[in-house]
Every structure is written in structure tokens, then in C-alpha cells.
Amino acid sequence: MKSKQWKMLVLAVVIMTVGAFLFLFKDNKVEPTLAGIPFVFWTGLLVSILVVFATFLGSKFFPFEDPKKQ
């Protein structure tokens, strides 16, 4: 079961990263703004937080064991 969750998590991070760079992070895109801060900052911050959360989940669902661990 861990392997399936791991694969889904990896797929979600890849889709999120590719989607961010293809669609969200566009040159000279400053509108809309939130509290005077451009759109790119907020989307970048959101993507970063989601990737950090996915990394945390990945540490819990990693399907392989360390052979040196006893």
C-alpha cells in the first residue's frame, strides 16, 4: 500500500512543479496582487509550501527500507 501512495505523491509533485512553471510563473505577470505583492510571489509561496508538505508525507510513505538498519 505504501508503494501506491508513494507513486501518487511523486506524480502529484511532478504535476504541480510542471504546472507551476508552464502556467503559473509567467514573465511580467504582476496582476493580480494581494496586499501589494505580485501574483508570482503568492503562487510560488503556495507551491513551495505544498512541496514541503509533500516531502513530509513522502518521508512517511517511503516504501523502501535501509538494509543497514537493524
C-alpha positions as a Markdown table, in Angstrom:
| # | Residue | x | y | z |
|---|---|---|---|---|
| 1 | Met | 0.0 | 0.0 | 0.0 |
| 2 | Lys | 2.9 | 2.4 | 0.7 |
| 3 | Ser | 4.2 | 2.0 | -2.8 |
| 4 | Lys | 0.9 | 3.2 | -4.3 |
| 5 | Gln | 0.8 | 6.2 | -2.0 |
| 6 | Trp | 4.4 | 6.9 | -2.8 |
| 7 | Lys | 3.8 | 6.8 | -6.6 |
| 8 | Met | 0.7 | 9.1 | -6.3 |
| 9 | Leu | 2.7 | 11.6 | -4.2 |
| 10 | Val | 5.6 | 11.7 | -6.7 |
| 11 | Leu | 3.1 | 12.1 | -9.5 |
| 12 | Ala | 1.4 | 15.0 | -7.7 |
| 13 | Val | 4.7 | 16.8 | -7.1 |
| 14 | Val | 5.8 | 16.4 | -10.7 |
| 15 | Ile | 2.4 | 17.7 | -12.0 |
| 16 | Met | 2.5 | 20.6 | -9.5 |
| 17 | Thr | 6.0 | 21.6 | -10.5 |
| 18 | Val | 5.5 | 21.3 | -14.2 |
| 19 | Gly | 2.1 | 23.1 | -14.0 |
| 20 | Ala | 3.6 | 25.9 | -12.0 |
| 21 | Phe | 6.4 | 26.6 | -14.4 |
| 22 | Leu | 4.2 | 26.2 | -17.5 |
| 23 | Phe | 1.1 | 28.0 | -16.4 |
| 24 | Leu | 1.6 | 30.0 | -13.2 |
| 25 | Phe | 5.0 | 31.6 | -13.4 |
| 26 | Lys | 4.7 | 33.8 | -16.5 |
| 27 | Asp | 7.1 | 36.7 | -17.4 |
| 28 | Asn | 5.9 | 40.1 | -16.4 |
| 29 | Lys | 2.8 | 38.8 | -14.6 |
| 30 | Val | 2.2 | 41.1 | -11.7 |
| 31 | Glu | -1.5 | 41.4 | -11.7 |
| 32 | Pro | -3.5 | 40.4 | -9.6 |
| 33 | Thr | -1.8 | 41.5 | -6.4 |
| 34 | Leu | -2.6 | 40.7 | -2.8 |
| 35 | Ala | -1.5 | 43.3 | -0.2 |
| 36 | Gly | 0.6 | 44.9 | -2.9 |
| 37 | Ile | 2.6 | 41.7 | -3.5 |
| 38 | Pro | 2.6 | 40.3 | -7.1 |
| 39 | Phe | 0.8 | 37.1 | -8.2 |
| 40 | Val | 4.0 | 35.2 | -8.8 |
| 41 | Phe | 5.2 | 35.6 | -5.2 |
| 42 | Trp | 2.0 | 34.2 | -3.8 |
| 43 | Thr | 1.8 | 31.3 | -6.2 |
| 44 | Gly | 5.5 | 30.5 | -5.7 |
| 45 | Leu | 4.9 | 30.5 | -1.9 |
| 46 | Leu | 1.9 | 28.3 | -2.2 |
| 47 | Val | 3.7 | 25.8 | -4.5 |
| 48 | Ser | 6.7 | 25.8 | -2.1 |
| 49 | Ile | 4.5 | 25.1 | 0.9 |
| 50 | Leu | 2.8 | 22.2 | -0.9 |
| 51 | Val | 6.1 | 20.7 | -2.0 |
| 52 | Val | 7.4 | 20.9 | 1.6 |
| 53 | Phe | 4.2 | 19.2 | 2.9 |
| 54 | Ala | 4.5 | 16.5 | 0.1 |
| 55 | Thr | 8.1 | 15.9 | 1.3 |
| 56 | Phe | 6.9 | 15.4 | 4.8 |
| 57 | Leu | 4.3 | 12.9 | 3.6 |
| 58 | Gly | 6.9 | 11.3 | 1.4 |
| 59 | Ser | 9.1 | 10.6 | 4.5 |
| 60 | Lys | 6.1 | 8.7 | 6.0 |
| 61 | Phe | 5.2 | 6.7 | 2.9 |
| 62 | Phe | 8.7 | 5.9 | 1.5 |
| 63 | Pro | 8.3 | 2.2 | 0.5 |
| 64 | Phe | 12.0 | 1.1 | 0.8 |
| 65 | Glu | 13.9 | 0.1 | 4.0 |
| 66 | Asp | 17.5 | 0.8 | 4.7 |
| 67 | Pro | 19.4 | -2.6 | 4.5 |
| 68 | Lys | 21.9 | -1.4 | 7.1 |
| 69 | Lys | 19.2 | -0.5 | 9.6 |
| 70 | Gln | 19.0 | -3.1 | 12.4 |
